[in-house]
Amino acid sequence: MAQPTFFEQPPSSTLAEIAAFTQAHLVDASRAGQQVRGLASLDEAGPMHLTFYDNLKYAKQLASTKAGACLVSARFEAQVPPHVAVLRAAQPFREFVTVAREFYSSALRPQSWFGTDSIAPSAIIDPSADLEDGVIIDPLAVIGPNVEIGTGTVIGAGAVIGANVRIGRDCNVGARTAIQFALIGNNVLIHPGCSIGQDGYGFIFFGPEGHLKVPQAGRVLIQNDVEIGAGTTIDRGSLRDTVIGEGTKIDNQVQIGHNVTIGRHCLLAAQIGLAGSLTIGDNVALGAKVGINNHLHIGDGAQVTAMSAVKDDIPAGGRWGGHFAKPTKQWFREIVALERLVRDSSADPKGEGRE
């Protein structure tokens, strides 16, 4: 039995055509008619593949690659083997992605898993729901009362959309996702297994007598062009709304607490935990497994290293990391000093020979 490829294979393209829709320059014009039929990494590419190189770590793979053509910067151009056609680019990986988006456009936006082109017979749609023309509902999805869904949106199998939720146009809600108390903009991609709009974690501590639950009466607001990874949870607000800003991209298994505000065009990697009522500015990048305490402010353009624990505000443009997080230059100096102290102590545990 042949192995499936899942995505439609791209048509053959010439190097001249690839150069035309990228910002790359084909160094040897005589190879303009050379055909490319796919993309591959340096170590797996064959004569019909296009690859890229922009990291010295992979110099050995470049030297032995069997690729037909390679996107590469002028800095590394001379290292490309003679049998490989050179496409010179200032940003090789970016141009490689440009080609990939052209070749595999169907992979950019999730589609119905079952080839559904309207509403599956097994879907449950409340009569009061308002679905524009062109909405696709996969099998066993449930659409609640007074829900509004815009044209071009796909609701995955087994998804549950609670009462009064509004979802804009050209969105995708992944299978088994549950959404309630939320307003969602246009072109939002929500991958499978997300939970959006559930209770935030709010309790008053009473000790041995138990704990008093705080009502979570807010909403989740998700602006246009947001992407939310599989298994992510976004709590609704209590006193104010939880807000995800335009263009923000969230990885898998991220926890966003109640009343959190995330700005525009932020990048949040996997397994981040954001405690309640914190504010993140625009264009912030958080590495995987970052944890941020509640009621903090992370300034515009800040970056936090993976696996850091943040307990203090971070100024705009700050580069922080560590446990607990601090400016990375300070953090690195402390690491070096500690390593030197341990090394010196191990070499001379009694302090002998020191001045």
N, C-alpha and C positions, 0 to 999 in steps of 0.2 A: 504494500500500500504506500503510495507516494505521500511524503510529508507535506502538509499544507503550508503555504506561505502567508496566508491570512490577508495580506495587503496586495492590491493589484500592482504588478510589476511595471515600472516606468517604461515609456517608449525609448528607443535608441535616440541619442542626441550626439551631435558632433561637438568637438572642442570649440569650434567657432561659435556655435549656439550657446554653449555654456559660458564662454567669455562674454557674450553679448548680454545675457541677463544677470551677470554678476559684475563686480568692479575689478575683475581679474584681467591680466594681460597674458595672452598666449605668446610665450617667448619665441618659439619656433613656428613661424607662420605656415611653414610647409606641412604642418600636422593639423591644419584647420579642419580637414575632413575626417580625422580619426574619430571613431565611434566610441561612445560610452553608453553602457547599458545598465549601470547600477553604481551604488556607492558601497564602500567598504573601508575598514580600518587598514592601516599599513600592513599588518601581519597577515591579514586574510584576503587582501585585494588580489585580483587577477588582471590579465591584460585588458579586459573590457571594463574595469572599474576606475572610478575617480576616488582619490583619497586626499588627505591633507596632512601637513606636518607643521607644528608650531611650538614644539617642546623638545629641548635637548635630551630629555629622559628617554625619548624614543628614537634616538639617532641610529642605533643598531637596526631597528625595524625599518627605518628609511633606507639604510644601506642594502638591505636584503629584500625589499619589497618587490613584488611582481606586478604592481599596479601599472595601468596604462597611462595615467595622468595624476598629477599631484598639485594641489593648491599649496603654495609655500610663499613665505615672505622673501624679500630680496636678501635679507640677512643669511638665510639658509639655502638659497637657490643653488649655490655651487655644490652642495652636499647631495643633491638629487642624482641618482644613477642615470647614465646616458639613455637607457631604454625608456625612461619615464618622461612623458611630456610635462613641461613646467607651465603652470598657470600662476603667474606672480600676483600676489595680493597683499595689501597692507594688513588685512586681518583674515588670514586663511580660514580659520574655523568659522568665522561669521559668513564668509562666502560659501563655505561648504554647507552650512545650514540653509543658506539661500537656495542652493541647488536641491537640498533635501526637501525643502518646503514645496518646491516645484514638482519634484519626482513623486513625493508621497503626500500630496495635499489631503488625501482622505484620512490620514493619520492625525491631522491637526485637530479635528473636531470629532468627538464620539458620535456614532450613529446608532440607530436602533439595532439591538443585538439580534433581532429576529426578522429584519427586513420589513418591519411594519411601516406602512406609509400613511396611516391615519390613526384610528383608535381601535385597539385590539378588542375583540368581542368580550374577553374576560376582564377587561378593565372596568372599574366601578367609578362612575362619574355622577356626582350629585347633580340633580336637575338645575340647581341654582348656579352652578359653576359656569363661568363665561370663558370659553375657549375660542380664540380667533381661528380663522381658516389656516390650515397648514400645520397645526399642532399634531405631534405624533405621541401616542400613548401606548407603551408596550404592555404585554400581558400582565394581569394581576396588579397593576398599579391602582391606587385609590386616590381620587380627587374629591376633596371635601366641599362643604357648602360655601358658596360665594367666592370661591377661588377664581382668580383671573390669570390666564396664561396667554402670552403673546405668540404670534405666528412664528413658525420655524423652530419652536422649542420642542425638545424631545424629553419625555418623561420615561425613565427606565423601568424595567420589570420590577414589580414588588415595591416601588416607591410609594410613600404615603405623604400627601400634601394636605395639611390641616386647614381648617376653616379660615377664610378671609385672607389667605396668603396670596400675594401677587408676585408673579414671575414674568419678566419681560420677554422680549423677542430674541430668537436665535440663541436660546439657552440650552443647556443639557443637564438634566438631573439624573445621576447615575442610579443603577439598580440598588434596591434596598435602602435608599436614602429616605430619611424622615425629616420633613420641614414643617415647622409651625411658627406662628407669631413672627413672620418674616416678610419683608418687602425686598424683592430682588430685581436688579436692573436688567439691562440688555447684554447679550453675549457673555453670559456667566456660565462657566463650566464647573459643575459639581460632580466629582467622581464617586464611584460606588461606595455605599456604606457610611455616608456622612449623617450626622445628626445636627440639625440646625434649629435653634429656637427653644430648646429644652430649658428647664430650670437652671439658673445659676446656683452656685454653691454658697448660700447665705444662711448663716445660723448665728444666734446669740448664745455664747457659751454660758451654761448654768452649772457646770460641774456635775457632781453625782446625781443631781436632780433631773438631768436631761438638758436638752438644748431647744431653743425657740427658733422656729423657721421664719425667715424673713420673706415676705411675698416678693415674687419676681414678676413684676407687672409690665416690664418693658418689652422691647422688640429687638429683632436683628435687622439691620439695614445693610444690604450688600449692593454696592454701586456697580456701574458698568465695567465689563471686561475683566472681572475677577475670575481667578481659577482656584478651586479648592480641592486638595488632594484626598484620596480615598481614606476613609476612617477618621476624618477630622470632625471635631465637635466644636460648635460655636454656641455658647450660652446666650440666651436673651438677657436683656438688661433688667435691672431692678428699678432704680430711680431714674436712669437714663438709658438710651438705646445703646446696644452694642453695634459698632459701625466698622465695616470693612471698606476701605477707600478704593476708588477707581484704579483699575489696572494692577492691583496687588495680586501676587501669586503665592499660594499657600501649598506646602507639600503635604505628604501623607501623615496621618496620626498626630495632628497638631491639636492642642487644647487651648481654646480661647475663652477666657472667663467673662462673667457678666460685666457690663458697663465698659468694656474695653473699646477704645477707639484706635483704629489702625489707619494711617494716612494712605496717600496715593502711591502706587508703583513701588510697594514694598516687596521684599523677597523673604519668605519664611521657610526655612528648611524643615526636615522631618523631625517629629517628636518634640517640638517646642512646647513649653508650658507657659501660658500667659495668665497671671493671676488677675483678679478683678480690678476694675476701675483704674487701669493704667492707660496712658496715652502714648502712642507711637506716631512720630511725625512722618513726613513724606520721604520716599526713597531710602528707607531703612532696610538693612540686610542683617538677618539673624541666622547664624549657623545652626546646624542640627543639635538638638537636645539642649538648647539654651533655655534657662528658666528665669523668669523675671517676676519680682515681687510686686505686690499690689500697690496702687496709688503712686506709681512712678511715672516719670516723663522721659521718653527717649527722643532726642532731638532729630530734626531733619538730617538725612544723609548719614546717620550713625551706622556703625558696623560692629557686630558682636561676634567674637570667635565661637566656634562650636563648643558645646559642653560647658559653657560659662554659666555662672549663677550671678544674677544681677540684683543688687539690693539698694543701689543708689541711682539717682537720676544721671543720665548720660547727656552731655551737651551736644548741640548740633555738630555734625561732622566728626564726632568722637570715634576712636578706634579702641575698643575695650575687649578684654578677655580675662579669663581666670576664674578662680573660685576663692573668694568672691571677686567679681569682675572689677577691673581698674584699667587705666590707660595701658595699652599693650606695651609701650616702651618701658614703663615702670614695671609691669608684670615680667617682661623678659629680663630686665636687670635683676629683679629679685630672684628669679629662677637661676640665673647664672651665679649670683652670689651664694645662694643656698647650695648649689652643686659644688662650688669651690670649697665651701666650708665643710661639706661632707667628705669631699675628696681629701682635703688636708687633714681632717680628723682621722680618716682611715689610714692614711700614710704615716701619721705621727700621733697615735692615740694618747701618748703621755705628754705631748708638747715638747719633746726633746729636740734639740737642735734649732729651736725657734729663737730669734733675736729678741 
